[in-house]
Amino acid sequence: MSVAVYDAGTIGGESSWAGAGMLAPGGETDSVSEFARSLVASNALYPSFVEELTAESGAPIDFRRCGALEFTDTEEEWRSLVARAEIQRQLGIRSEIRRPGELFYPDDAVVDPRDVVRALRIACQRLGVEIREGEPVWALRAERGAILDPRPAAFAILAAGAWSSSIPVSVDGEAQQLVRSVPVRGHLVSYDLEKDAAGPVLRKGATYIVQRSNGLTIGGSTHEHVGFDRSVNPVIVADIERRLARLLPRLASTPRASAWLGFRPFTENGEAQTGRLRSSPVYLAYGHYRNGILLAPWIGKTLAEVIASSQTGSISPAAYR
Ligand code: GLY
């Protein structure tokens, strides 16, 4: 197939650039659902995804199956974490009690999403994909089984993250009601530490610490419904730093290297949109919220299979919760 990628900004320049890269079915699932199964499936695909992408691009990707340690403070939090781990076992998510209050997830991992995007870009260019940056798609129009706008094509995939539903889609002259995409802002901070200082991913509730192989240590986060406000809020940053220092006490005396934010692509009904828009030539890949980086190989593989075999219907109308 010949493929063109349109991006209003730069490829992977929004949430893929901002994300910490925690690949954590263990931290993201508390029920047995299709969505949860796709997280586990994508985590299993990651090593071969990284290997293939590195081979195709020649670009290194920082990927470590370092596991994650999850902490609790109270007896009640601990009981609920152990109960969650029981449910997760039905999905094949392994965990082990390190000591009361601490659960270890050996299969959770970390990837640098900026490495993934860089490698994807090179691999795509080598395969002849036309990359059109700084070119917003103002409308997606399909007529009689093919795409007409923004250019004639057999099909199109709408994957514009938190902006997805702001692109009007019409099929045979009828405006389509897409599930509304909603940005959920998250702040992150980083510190320069020596390699291996943080060990596995550290988590407690909404607070987490992830370390890159070069020592860069990233901590987050927040869940803010504030639209697309890009101003980094120093009060929020200070609160995250306090939470991080409780997880890794040496951070209390380590100067912060930087702070930034990103817009998680959530949806108004909490359902990830992955699959075909009715029987049209429009496919959807948005609303993966906290798990877009983790789900990338699964979404790519599954959508490619569905498109290649021209099946109809949605492939995973799965709710986030
Ligand atoms: N995946 C972690 C987050 O969205 O904060």
Residues whose N, C-alpha, C, O or C-beta is under 5 A from the ligand:
A	BS01	LIG	M22 G186 S221 R290
